[in-house]
Amino acid sequence: MDIKLALINLFDILLRVPSLFLLDEIFQSNLSDLGLYPSSLLPLHKEADFDFVTGESNHTLVKPYSSKDNYDPIAFGNLTLGLSNVIEYGISTPFFSYLDWIFINGGVLGILLQLFLLLSGILFSLFTLTLWTKHMVKMYSFLFSVFLINVSYRCNHQASINLGQASIMPLRSLLNLDLVTVFESIPAVFYVLWNIASQAVLASGYLFVHSKPSIPMLQGMLALSFIIPSFTVMLPLANNPVPMWGLILLSAHAVFVICFKLPKVYAEVKDRICYVVAVVRVEGVMTFVETEWLRLSIPSIFRAFWFIRSGIYFYVYAASAAHQEWDAENLIPLAKIILVRGCETLPSILGMSAIFAWISSKTYGMCQKFLLIPNEEVAHVGPVSGVLFIILAFQNGLSTLKPAARIVRLLRNVFLLIACFLHFIHNAVDPVLMSLAASANPDYSRHMRALSIYAVLTFVTLSGLSLLWSTHLMSTWLLAVSGFSIEVVSKVVISLTLYALFLADAKFNDFWDKLDDYVYCVRCVGRALEFLVGLFLLCNSAFILVFESGGAIRAVLVGLHAYFNLWCEARVGWNTFTRRRTAVHKIATLDTVSSSVQIDDVCAICFNDLRSASPNVTVKVTPCRHYFHDVCLRKWLYIQDRCPMCHQTLWPPAKTTSEAQIAEEEEIAPHQE
């Protein structure tokens, strides 16, 4: 990618991150108490295997979130000053603190007011997140100008307080030629000059933002509103009102700019809504969502948000920690606290899921490159991994757990994600290995690449499973990870068995008519093992649902797993078995051509000679007098009952009793006449 284009994309992403910080702050307020937070669908967690971590059986987090009482010293160690600051640090503003005060003391009216304001904040943040880049630049330019006004007032006010008395000394000393006092006051004079230069820079920035409309008199007044208060600090005034006057004048100008541009803002919002409605009507909701997803690069925005959020916490620790605190005893708890705080709200969970999606996509892409597969589609792996993380987080109520239980649950979810990702890796390697074996590819380096990935896959699965069973007691979570791991190993064994069969078939000179049966038997064993593992996982999930932690999300997932992964797969397997059995019975009714008969023709299915492949190959003849290999015709009959050559139905469907009576009457009628 071009560096310029990459920088433009990065700039666009950073412009949209503050909208997520606003959402994050909203979800850290009392919004969850109003029943709008997704975790309100989740029950209290009663898993007993958390007790040895938290020391208690109630694992639902109690507000306030940022409280040292929530962090068990057994799991996080002694909390130093830096770690305590990271825990207690929040991006809260006085506005949201006032909202929480209204919620507590305002009664029903306060709850309704806070609900309205919070929903308005959510809509505003989502709207600003989807703005076009040029509109976001204008919005941030105006906010930057307001920030300059605030900085100017604070600098002038502080200078007026600190230098009010000292600034008088140089004037009297100069008049009295008191050089000693003059030299003593030189630092204060330099501070005044520095404040004047700073105000000049602030005024230049403000005028640059509000350069239009260009009115020289107005711009001169705005510049003087920045600079004049800097000179007044030298006046002998106890309470200098000039900085406040400058603030009022600049604030009035900002309000005037808002009122002046309000019609344009209204027109832009109206045009945006009309555009959305038109696109949805013409192309549909999914097309609109996909287009906006790609335009905004939503996963990149959430990743940037999560990293910036975690970076803020790390900076708080670094700024408040002494040098002796930089050791493993504090860095490990710091990493745990950052991970805990990194999944405490809905936006932070989405940000963490975007990071897992990026890691999965890149790892899967590296495997594809290692297998020498160009232009392979890997876009589905990242989103699937991210969605799985979100489902696990909502299913287990990750953000509602106390910190000690949350870090444990987060690591367990990560292990479950790794087990699922191993299935993705197997699904990538399996078709490559089968194609190499079936085509008898002489490039053994490609064979070794695929086999080496299988070896690493098996080693990682078995070693991880051994480690987990040696360090954890038996639990429903461990049984779920074990089920996924056993399924991966069984898939690898089945794939290697099929690989060996295809290699053996490639080495044989004669036609191996039993290969299809062997392949079907091996795959049938693999499907049976997958079905048993799926049934075991269903029982495990049902046990969790009934006896540990239920909930609407988990119940829906259990139902979906039972229908799609068990019932539908069982129906497909049974239909395949019945088709094969029916084909075998049907093909047994066809005539077999004697081996002594010479047939100078090819099989229309496999395009090989009917007799030259092997003298022991069975040749079948259809009622329409077409010749095929027995094995080829049987595979054809798995799909349909028509002749591959003339498409004539080989076995006409049996007539019903009524149809037979009608046909008999039609035959008798002419004789009676």
C-alpha positions, -999 to 999 in steps of 0.1 A, spaced: 0 0 0 12 35 -8 25 53 23 4 84 15 -27 63 13 -19 45 45 -14 78 64 -47 91 51 -65 59 62 -48 61 96 -59 98 99 -94 88 91 -94 60 117 -81 83 144 -107 109 137 -135 83 144 -119 68 176 -133 96 200 -168 86 191 -161 51 206 -146 68 237 -179 86 241 -198 53 237 -174 36 262 -180 63 288 -218 59 283 -216 22 290 -195 29 321 -223 51 335 -255 39 350 -268 28 316 -266 -9 327 -289 -2 356 -315 10 332 -316 -25 316 -301 -15 283 -267 -31 286 -265 -65 268 -254 -82 300 -288 -76 315 -299 -107 295 -274 -128 314 -279 -145 348 -258 -146 379 -229 -169 375 -227 -199 399 -197 -218 386 -180 -234 416 -146 -236 399 -143 -198 403 -144 -201 440 -107 -209 444 -99 -178 424 -123 -152 440 -129 -168 474 -167 -164 471 -195 -179 451 -212 -147 439 -192 -135 409 -214 -107 395 -195 -74 396 -210 -48 419 -205 -11 411 -185 10 411 -164 -7 384 -132 11 392 -127 1 428 -98 -16 445 -122 -37 465 -131 -56 433 -94 -67 428 -86 -97 449 -50 -96 461 -47 -134 456 -52 -130 419 -36 -96 413 -10 -94 441 -4 -63 463 -17 -32 445 10 -5 444 4 32 437 7 28 400 -16 -3 398 -42 15 420 -42 45 397 -48 23 367 -77 7 385 -93 39 396 -85 59 365 -115 66 342 -122 89 314 -152 102 332 -163 138 328 -183 160 351 -212 157 328 -215 119 332 -208 123 370 -237 147 371 -259 122 352 -250 95 378 -260 120 405 -293 126 387 -299 89 385 -294 84 422 -312 114 435 -337 123 408 -363 96 412 -383 85 383 -379 119 365 -342 116 369 -341 81 355 -362 93 324 -339 123 320 -308 103 322 -323 77 298 -330 104 273 -296 120 275 -278 86 273 -298 75 243 -291 109 227 -254 104 234 -254 70 218 -272 83 187 -248 112 185 -217 91 188 -230 66 162 -239 94 139 -204 111 142 -188 77 137 -204 74 103 -198 109 91 -178 116 59 -142 126 65 -146 162 54 -175 167 78 -155 152 107 -125 175 99 -149 205 101 -164 193 134 -130 186 150 -117 220 137 -145 238 156 -139 217 187 -102 226 184 -111 263 183 -132 259 215 -102 241 231 -79 270 221 -104 294 239 -102 274 270 -64 272 269 -61 309 263 -83 318 293 -64 294 316 -30 307 306 -40 343 310 -58 337 343 -28 318 357 -4 345 345 -26 371 361 -25 353 395 12 345 395 27 377 380 2 403 392 25 416 419 58 407 402 50 425 370 47 458 389 83 456 401 100 461 367 80 492 360 88 509 393 124 497 393 129 510 358 116 544 368 139 544 399 168 529 381 169 500 406 190 476 386 191 449 413 154 446 414 152 447 376 176 418 373 157 398 400 125 402 380 140 391 347 124 355 351 90 370 356 95 392 325 104 362 305 73 344 317 52 374 306 68 374 272 63 336 268 26 340 277 23 368 250 40 346 224 17 316 234 -14 338 231 -2 349 196 1 313 185 -33 305 200 -48 335 182 -33 324 149 -47 289 153 -81 302 161 -81 326 132 -70 299 108 -99 277 118 -124 306 115 -108 322 85 -142 324 67 -160 347 63 -129 370 61 -139 402 79 -107 422 89 -123 441 118 -137 409 133 -105 390 130 -86 419 146 -110 419 175 -106 382 180 -68 384 179 -69 412 205 -92 391 227 -63 366 229 -34 390 233 -46 420 253 -52 399 285 -15 390 284 -5 426 288 -29 433 316 -10 410 339 15 438 344 -12 461 358 -16 464 396 -50 447 397 -60 423 425 -87 405 404 -80 411 368 -113 409 349 -98 412 314 -92 375 308 -128 368 317 -139 395 292 -118 379 265 -133 345 273 -168 359 270 -161 376 237 -145 345 222 -173 323 235 -199 346 220 -181 343 187 -182 305 190 -219 305 197 -224 329 168 -205 305 145 -228 276 157 -259 296 150 -246 308 116 -238 272 105 -268 255 120 -288 256 87 -259 240 69 -256 213 95 -293 206 93 -291 204 55 -261 180 58 -280 158 83 -311 158 61 -291 149 30 -274 121 49 -307 106 60 -321 108 25 -290 91 11 -293 63 36 -330 58 29 -324 58 -9 -296 33 -7 -316 10 16 -346 11 -8 -326 5 -39 -299 -19 -28 -312 -33 5 -300 -31 41 -273 -57 39 -257 -39 9 -257 -6 27 -242 -21 59 -215 -39 39 -207 -7 20 -205 14 52 -185 -14 69 -158 -12 42 -159 25 39 -154 31 76 -131 1 82 -149 -6 114 -126 -34 127 -96 -10 123 -114 17 143 -122 -7 171 -86 -20 172 -72 15 174 -97 24 201 -87 -6 222 -50 0 219 -53 37 227 -75 28 257 -50 3 270 -22 28 262 -38 54 284 -39 29 313 -3 20 308 7 57 307 -12 62 340 8 34 355 41 47 340 34 83 352 25 73 387 49 44 394 83 48 409 114 33 393 116 5 418 81 -7 407 92 -17 372 96 -54 378 78 -86 370 58 -86 402 41 -54 391 41 -58 353 22 -91 354 -6 -77 376 -6 -46 353 -11 -68 322 -40 -86 341 -56 -53 351 -53 -39 315 -69 -71 302 -97 -69 328 -104 -33 320 -101 -40 283 -133 -60 284 -155 -42 309 -178 -24 284 -194 -33 251 -171 -11 230 -140 -25 247 -153 -61 241 -158 -53 204 -123 -38 203 -108 -69 218 -128 -91 193 -114 -70 164 -78 -77 177 -85 -115 179 -100 -113 144 -69 -96 130 -46 -122 146 -66 -151 133 -67 -136 98 -30 -130 97 -21 -164 110 -45 -181 86 -29 -160 58 6 -171 68 -5 -208 66 -19 -202 31 14 -186 20 33 -215 35 11 -239 15 20 -219 -17 -17 -212 -24 -20 -178 -41 -50 -155 -39 -68 -178 -14 -99 -163 2 -92 -158 39 -116 -129 46 -140 -152 65 -116 -164 91 -111 -131 109 -148 -121 112 -158 -156 123 -132 -155 151 -143 -121 162 -180 -131 162 -171 -162 182 -153 -141 208 -183 -118 211 -207 -147 215 -185 -162 242 -182 -129 260 -220 -123 260 -227 -160 267 -205 -160 298 -213 -124 309 -176 -114 307 -181 -77 315 -203 -85 346 -178 -107 364 -155 -95 391 -119 -89 380 -104 -121 393 -132 -142 377 -131 -121 346 -94 -127 338 -100 -165 343 -130 -164 320 -112 -144 294 -83 -169 293 -108 -197 290 -125 -180 261 -91 -176 245 -84 -213 248 -118 -221 232 -110 -197 204 -77 -213 198 -94 -247 197 -118 -234 171 -90 -218 151 -73 -251 149 -103 -264 130 -99 -235 105 -63 -245 100 -73 -281 93 -100 -270 69 -73 -250 50 -48 -279 48 -72 -308 40 -82 -299 4 -46 -290 -4 -33 -324 9 -62 -343 -9 -55 -326 -42 -18 -333 -40 -24 -370 -33 -52 -375 -59 -32 -358 -86 1 -376 -77 19 -343 -76 56 -350 -79 66 -318 -59 74 -335 -26 82 -301 -10 45 -292 -11 36 -325 4 60 -319 33 46 -284 38 11 -297 43 22 -326 64 44 -304 86 14 -282 93 -6 -313 103 23 -323 126 24 -289 143 -14 -289 146 -13 -323 163 15 -314 186 0 -281 197 -34 -298 203 -21 -328 223 5 -307 243 -21 -281 251 -46 -307 262 -20 -324 284 -11 -291 300 -46 -281 307 -55 -315 323 -24 -314 344 -30 -279 357 -68 -277 360 -95 -297 377 -122 -313 356 -149 -288 347 -174 -282 319 -151 -257 303 -122 -282 302 -145 -309 288 -155 -285 260 -119 -277 251 -111 -314 252 -140 -321 229 -129 -296 203 -93 -308 206 -102 -345 202 -123 -335 171 -92 -318 156 -70 -348 162 -96 -372 147 -99 -350 116 -62 -350 112 -61 -388 114 -89 -392 89 -73 -368 65 -40 -386 67 -57 -420 61 -74 -406 30 -41 -391 19 -25 -426 22 -54 -442 2 -51 -417 -26 -13 -421 -28 -17 -458 -29 -42 -455 -57 -18 -433 -77 9 -459 -73 -13 -487 -86 -12 -495 -123 -45 -513 -122 -79 -497 -116 -88 -499 -79 -125 -504 -79 -128 -506 -41 -112 -472 -35 -145 -455 -34 -158 -479 -7 -127 -474 14 -129 -437 11 -166 -437 21 -159 -460 51 -131 -438 64 -151 -406 60 -181 -423 76 -160 -431 106 -148 -395 107 -184 -382 105 -195 -406 132 -167 -393 155 -176 -357 148 -213 -365 155 -203 -382 189 -182 -352 198 -210 -328 189 -234 -349 209 -210 -348 239 -207 -310 236 -245 -307 234 -248 -326 267 -221 -305 282 -237 -273 272 -271 -285 284 -255 -293 318 -241 -258 320 -274 -243 309 -293 -261 337 -269 -264 366 -243 -236 362 -252 -205 342 -282 -203 320 -294 -174 299 -312 -166 267 -280 -164 246 -267 -197 258 -301 -214 253 -303 -201 217 -268 -213 210 -275 -247 223 -306 -249 202 -287 -238 171 -259 -263 178 -284 -291 182 -302 -283 150 -274 -274 125 -245 -295 139 -264 -326 149 -298 -329 133 -289 -315 99 -256 -334 97 -273 -366 108 -300 -362 81 -273 -356 54 -253 -386 66 -284 -409 66 -295 -396 31 -260 -404 18 -261 -439 32 -296 -446 18 -285 -433 -16 -255 -456 -17 -274 -486 -5 -302 -480 -31 -276 -475 -58 -259 -508 -49 -293 -526 -51 -302 -510 -84 -269 -516 -101 -271 -553 -91 -302 -557 -113 -283 -546 -144 -266 -570 -168 -229 -576 -165 -208 -578 -196 -187 -610 -197 -149 -605 -194 -145 -624 -227 -164 -599 -246 -142 -572 -263 -156 -537 -261 -138 -511 -281 -153 -481 -264 -147 -457 -234 -167 -451 -203 -187 -419 -207 -183 -411 -171 -145 -414 -165 -134 -413 -202 -112 -444 -198 -112 -475 -219 -137 -500 -207 -113 -529 -209 -77 -515 -211 -76 -502 -175 -78 -536 -160 -90 -570 -172 -109 -575 -139 -130 -544 -142 -167 -550 -142 -187 -535 -170 -224 -529 -167 -249 -524 -196 -280 -503 -191 -315 -511 -206 -307 -485 -232 -277 -505 -243 -249 -482 -230 -218 -495 -213 -201 -481 -182 -177 -492 -155 -195 -506 -125 -178 -482 -101 -184 -452 -123 -221 -460 -128 -226 -466 -91 -212 -431 -83 -235 -417 -110 -265 -434 -94 -257 -417 -61 -269 -385 -77 -296 -395 -103 -313 -424 -120 -309 -413 -156 -285 -427 -181 -254 -405 -185 -256 -408 -223 -292 -406 -234 -307 -393 -201 -333 -420 -202 -348 -431 -168 -332 -464 -160 -358 -474 -134 -392 -459 -140 -410 -451 -108 -435 -477 -97 -471 -469 -106 -496 -464 -79 -528 -486 -76 -550 -459 -91 -526 -453 -120 -525 -491 -127 -563 -493 -127 -565 -464 -152 -539 -480 -175 -558 -513 -173 -591 -497 -182 -575 -479 -212 -562 -512 -225 -596 -530 -221 -616 -502 -237 -605 -507 -273 -612 -545 -271 -647 -538 -259 -654 -515 -288 
